[in-house]
Amino acid sequence: MMKTFYIAATVLILFSTVRAQPGSVNYDESKVPVYTLPALLETADGLQVTNTVQWEQQRRPEILELFARQVYGRTPKDPIAVRYEVLTENPHALGGKATSKQIKFVFHNGKKEIEAILLLFLPNNVQGKFPLFVAYNFKGNHSTTLDTTILYTKNFALVKEPNHPDWERGCQASRWAYDDVIARGYGIATMCYHDIFPDKPDLKDHSVVSLFPGYGKGEDAADEWQAIGAWAWGSSRILDYLTTEPSVDMDRIAIMGHSRQGKAALWAGAQDMRFKIVISNDSGAGGAALSRRKYGETIAIVSNIKPAWFCRALDRYHGREEDMPVDQHQLLALMAPRPVYVASAEEDRWADPKGEYLAAYHASPAYALYNLKGLPSATPPPIHQPIMNDVGYHIRAGKHDVTRYDWLAFLDFADKHFRK
């Protein structure tokens, strides 16, 4: 236990040190290098993409392949069996406004099992089918609410020692605007991301990755998937379960991810078209922010802090972002024609708010192919003035977090596109 705690503490110290040393992180806009983004609407053989057929049949698959090969790794196609067990159902949740359900997922390959628990809140006052948000939580389902009936999961005990404050119920409830979501007529599904891939060194054996054929047989290939790929895969498995809930409208599912889970949400949305709105909140490098700006968190910094997130192929571009065959505007463009929303925070310079905005702006030409509206200008909007086109964006006051302001903006964006 002491050895494991020491490793975790070392990672935390490194994370704090990287943030604290201004010489190692660029927060000076004048030091952003001149860069040229890889072409969005030009195929590998130099053809200009001028219509949606070319985009969908040629350019989009090219870009998706580049991100799989060079950034996130390839998601295996092997089927992993899963069984569901409804653990609790409470029709009087949130003061009677919602029905809560806790469903245990048991992923298995005939030799090994990995368990996860999905927490659902479904609105009681909606007639017919309703839209729903999917979003991972960081500190366990118990952290999102004060409800004492919410269960702890097996993997949480692996990543947090018994007296850690993250065991406290409701310790991140401020990030979960359940009442607002339910009041708008939406459901919400959340799961602790540690259940899918524990975000702590040396725990890969406890992740879903360990269930797939070939796991543990030698060193990872350069394009082998890692944590972000696994979290994206897990989001799609939540969708699989939701098809069994008759009141959920599968044509109106939004995925929202914050920080590292913003990275994973974008990769999930790129691969799984069943996510009809994709939302990134403060996702930074490897998420919504342009890598070539080399501002705040860079792929080298984040990969050194968390080497298990990205595939090994990305290592060759540390400090050489200009040589990457992709950048994050192309990832955002993979959502087209589905609405995509990027959210930033004014004080979160680590995540490069301007770089997040510019990526969304430069993704807009893919939306124009569908006669949809992207971002109007290369100049970001002022704080608290959201843009709610088919490509949306806001920057709010404050730091790296998910706030009620963010959720209300996400709901407004979803209302605009889901309630046409």
C-alpha angles and dihedrals in degrees: 000000000000092000092051091047090050092054091049091048091050090054091050091049091050091049091051092045093052091051093045100052108080091189092063097046124053113228094156114101090202089063095056104116124238105260142179117216120225110259115270100193101036122091124228089260092052102260118144115238110227105159142037094254091060090045096050099039102037121007100039093052089048092054093044090052092051092053091048093048100040110024120019104015130238119302108228117242094211112119116240115202119234134186126196129218121187103222101179139001122190118181091188100059122140092021093313095306095108146026114234124205132184115202124186115218115203111193112194142170100192093269106047139027133209119194130208133171123220118205116206131189112190123186116248097201100060121101113213126354122346136198121252142203122224116203136155121230125216105215105038133282087276089063094062097063143017090236105129093206093068110111132228119232132227098247093054089070089057095057102037127050116232098263097042113130091234088078089070114109114246094012090141099026090122088071094057116070093188095155092053093046093050093043089057091054098255130129123218132210122195136175132178108257090219088069090067100036118355107231096223131092120273096014099104089112087067094054130092087250088075091064095064125096114268096024115150095012102125133312119337115265115244091255098040113129121251137181100314090049091049093049090050090050090050091054089057090051088056087056090052090057093046090062085071092058105086095199095056116095103223090195090063107051121137125191120208126187132180126208110325088005088054086062090049093045091055091049090047091050092048092055102035117053090190087084099087096187123030121199128189119192119192091330099154125176113018087016125063100326121098109251094208093066090070090206125144113331110023129191089253093053096045092045091052091050094043110019091170095065104073133036118266093250090074091064091076090066098054104131089358101081090142088068094055114115090219141036132194098265085070092053091052090048090059087073092066129152089019115083116263126194129195121195127192138180123227096228095041096094089151089071093045103234092197091051090050091051094047092051089055091046092051091047090060097088089068088058091048088064086067093043088251125141122252130178113314103218144021087236113091118234123251119266117287094017103109122197110218106187122126083286106046135190143174138175118201135190116267139042142298103317146096111256138179088258089060093049093049089052091049090051092049090050092048091047090054094052103029098044100050 
